[in-house]
């Protein structure tokens, strides 16, 4: 929903000479002047209904609209007619490298990753380009699906106005390490529990690991709390409302992010924008999301002992945060929605279309 509102808002503001039609499942989702809404409630009733919508009924809509550009924002490539077609893919589940025994702990994730792997493949080569958030995802789409043109578009993240109103009360060296997450198997919460058990035996450790689950979210979450909840080094505080999350960030000394799989890793950007030091899994997604930073420490996300030693060293001041530098992805690459829409609506030179010379006054953009 955030992606939908952001891209439509930018399109209406920066490309007002385009006719923009947005297909949504109900009215009231958008409050953007000049946008035409096409309401199609059936698409949200079931997966079968959604696939019928994507592959049959959206084709009928496209023949009526005759769009110059069709942008599908939610992973699936519909069967539509348009001069140029793009799909935005932001679910990393099919590319998980978790061992099978780990994935089976969360069977819904396991089945979903198999389902999505096939879903991505269907009709994908009908697109003029596939849009992803990071370079590693581009490489996966090229390797697995043979996609010729993949655009990397870094998301734009705005810190809420409430964030700047809360003065941080952080300690140096850090003592409180926060991990905002929902209990998914790839979030690697087990590593934090194992790390906490090691730190429990260390008399010099006075810190705390804060995780935003409490066991009520799912049976998997309950198993985590049952297994590790007795540790005095880890605290399960439950899911946080946005205002409570702002306060939790302000009361924390560093972000701890052990996740094994992300398309971006939103808390990494949120922490960086708040000036919060980051302790992150040493994986490609984390390095690209963090980019350039002067307060970061990376760790092996499979080694609880090494993480315990790192947290203890940071809390005692024996280890300090270092710097990280990361180059921009190869072209085509966009920083935020305006640059991405310039590629889709204006430039498009990689396809041999000089859109600046041929842009009609009443061109249509159909977006789903």
N, C-alpha and C positions, 0 to 999 in steps of 0.2 A: 504494500500500500504506500509506503514511503517512496519507493522508486516511482510508482505511478504518479503520485502527486508532484514529485520533483521534476520529472521529465516533462509532464504536461505544462507545469508552471513556466519552465524555462522556454519551452517551445512557443507558448502563447506570448511570452515577453519578448523573445529575441527573434522570432520568426513569424511575426504577426501577419505578414503578407501571404502566408500559407493558410489554406483551409484545413483545419485539424478536426478530425472525427475520432472520438474515443469510444471504444466498445467496453461497456461495464455491465456488471450483473445487477446493479440497482442504482437508482438515482440518489443524489446526495453525497456521493463519494468525493466529488470534486466541486470546488467553488472557484472556478477559473473563468473569467469573462471571455467570450469569443470562442469557447470550445463547444463543439456539437457532440452531445452524448447519444450513443445508440445503446439502449438498454436491452440486455439479453439475459434474463434471470435464470434460464434453464442451465446455463453453463456451470453453475455452482452446485447443482443438485446431486451429482455423482460423477465419478471418474468416467464412467461409460458415456454419460450425457455430455461431459466436457469434450471427450474425443469425437463424438458425433458433431458437436459444435465446431471443433477445430477443423475437421476434415471434410465436412459436408456443408454446414450452414454458413460458415464464414466465407466459403467460396461464393455463395449466393450474394452475400453482402458486398464482397469485393467486386463482383460483376456489376452491381448497381453503382458503387462508388467510383470504380475505375481509378484507383489511387496511383499516384506516382511512386509513393513509398509506403510500404507496409512494415510496421515495426511491432513484432510480437515480443512482449516483455516477460513472458513467463515460460521459457524453456522449450515449449513445443513449437514445431514448424507446421503451421496450418496449410491446407491446400487452398490457396487463394491466387487471384490474378492481380499482379501489380508490376509496374515497370522495374522497381527494385524492391527486394524483400530482405528483411533482417530479423534475426532472432537473438534475444538477450538471454544467455544461459548463466544461471547463478546458483545452481545446486551442485555441490561437489561430490555427492554421495556415490555416483558410479565410479569415482576415481580413488576410492578408499583403498589403502594398502593394509588395513587392519587384518590380523590373522583371522581365519574363519571362526575359530573358537571364541574370539572376542566379539565378532559381529553377531554370532548366534546368541549372545547375552541380551541383545536387543533385536528380536526377530523382526519387528516392524521396520527397523533401519535396514536390516539385511535384505528383506524382500523389496523395500523401497529402492535400494541401490540397484538391485537387479532390474526392477521395472523401469527406473529412470535411464539406465544404460541403454535399454532398447528404445525408450521414448525419444531420447536425443537423436538416435540414428535415423528414425523415420523421417524421410523427406528432407533431411538436413542439407543435401546438396542442391536443393531448389533455391536456397538463399543466395543473395548477393554477398552476404558476409554474416559471420557469427560473432556476437559481441560477448566478451568475458571480462572479468574484473582484474585478472592477473596474468602474468607471463606464463606461469606454470600451467594454468588452465589452457592457454593457447596451445602450448606444446602437447597437452593431452588430447585436445580436439584434433590436432594435426596428426598425431601418432595413431589414435584409435579410430578416428572416422575419416581421415584423409581430407579434411576440410582445407581448401586452398587459401581462403581469406578469413583471418580471424583478427578482429579489432580488440585491442586491450583498452578498456575504459576504466580508469580509476574512479571510484565513487567519491562524491563530495559529502562530507560529514560536517554538520553544524552542531556545535555545542549549544545546548539549551540556554536561554537567558538566565535560568535559575542557577546554572553552574557558576557563573561569574559572581553571583551574589553571596556564595558560600566561601568564606575564607578558609583555605586549607590549614590544617593543624598537624603537619607531618613532622615526624621525628627523623633525625639523621644521627646515627645510622638507622635504617628502616626497621620497624618492628611488626607492622601490620601489612600483610600481603593479601590483596583481594583478588578473587577470581569470579567475575560475573558470568554466569552460564545457566543454561538449561540442561537437565540431565540427559545428555545424549552419549552414546557409547564412545564416540570419537572425541569427546571433550577431555578424555584422559583424567577423569577425577580420581580414578584408582591410584594413579601415580602420586597425587597429593596425599591420599590416605596413607600410602606406604611411606612417603617422605615424612609425614607427621609421626608415624610410629617410630621411625628412626630418631627424630628430634626429641621425642618423649624421653629417650634414654640419655639425652645430652644435657647435663646440669647447667651448662653455660647458655643454653637456649632460653630466651624469655619472650620470643616472638609469637605470632599467631597467624594462621592461614584462614582466611574468611572465604567461604564458598556459598553462593546464593541458591542453595537447595535446602530442603528440610526433610525430605523423604515422602512428602505427601503428593508429589508430582506424578509418580509412577512406581511400579514394582521395582524397576531398576534403581530408582532413586532411594527407595526404602532399603534395598540391599546395601547400598553404599553407606547410608546413615547407620544401619545396623552393624556393619563391619567396622567402620572407622569413627563412629560417633563418640566412642569412649575416650578418644585421644584428647589430651588437654592442649595439643598444638594445633588443632583444626576446629573450626566452628562453622556449623551449618545454619545459616540465618534465613533461608527461604528466599523465594522470588521477591524482588523488590519493585515497588511502584517507581515510576520515573523520578518523582521528587525524593523518595527515599534513596534511590540510587545516587542521586546528586550528593546527598549527605554522606553516603557510604564512601564514595570516591574522596570526598573532602577529608574524611577521618582516616583514610588509608595512607600508607607511606609508599607503597609501590603496587603496581599491577603484576599479578602472577598469571601467566597464560600458557598452559601446557597442551592446548588442543592439538590433535594430530591432523585435523582436516578442516580447512576453512576456505571459502572463496575470497574472503577479505579479513575477517576478524575485527568487527566493529569496536570492541573494547580497546584494541590496540590504538586505534585512531583517537578514541575518546580520551584515553589516558595521556596520549602525547599532546593533545590540544589543551589538556588541563595542567600540563607540566609535571605529570606523575611519572616517576621512573618506572621502567618496564623490565620484568624478568620473563623471557619468552622462550618457547620451544625453538630450537635451531632448525627451522624448516623454511623452505622457499616462500611460502605464503606470508610468514611472520616478517621475514626480512624485507619483502616488498611492501607490506602494509606499513611497517615502521619507517621505511625509507631512511632518511638522514636523521640521526639522533645523537645526542651527547649524554644520554642517561639510559643505557640499556645493557642487559646481561643476558646472554643466550645459554641454553642448557640442552643436554641430550634428553628428549622427552620419553626415553625408555629406561632411564637410569635414576631410580629414586635416591640411591645413595649419593650420587653426584649432586643432585638437586638439594638434598639436605645439607651437604657440605657448602654449597653455594649460598643458601639462605642463612646458614649459621655465620658464614664469613661476612656476608653483607650486614647482618644484624650486629656484628661485633666491630664493624669498620675495618676488618682485615682485607676485605675485598671491596673494591669500588666499582661503580657503574662505568662502563666504557662508551666508546663512540661506535656508531654504525653508519655506513654509507652504502647507498644502493642506486645504481644507474637506472634511468628510465627504460621501459621496455622498447623493443624495436617498433618501428612504424608498421602499420597504422596504430597510433596511440593517441588517446585523448585524456586530458585532465578535466573531468567533470562533464556535465551535460551539454554545456554550450559548445565545447570542442567536439564532443561526439556528434551532436546534431549537425555541426558544420560538415563533418565527414559524410553523414548520411544524406543530408538535404542539399548541400552546396558543393562541396569539393568532389568527392566520389571519383577522383581522377584515376584511381587504381583500376576502375572498371572501364575506363575510356570514355566516360560521360562528362562533357564540359557543361555542368549544370548551370554555371553562371551565365552562359550564353543562351541557354534554352529554357530557363526557368519561367514558366507561365505565370500569369497574374493570379490565377485561381487554382493553383496546384493543390492537390489533396494529400494529406497524410492520414492514413488510417492506422490506428494503434490499438493493440490488444494487450 
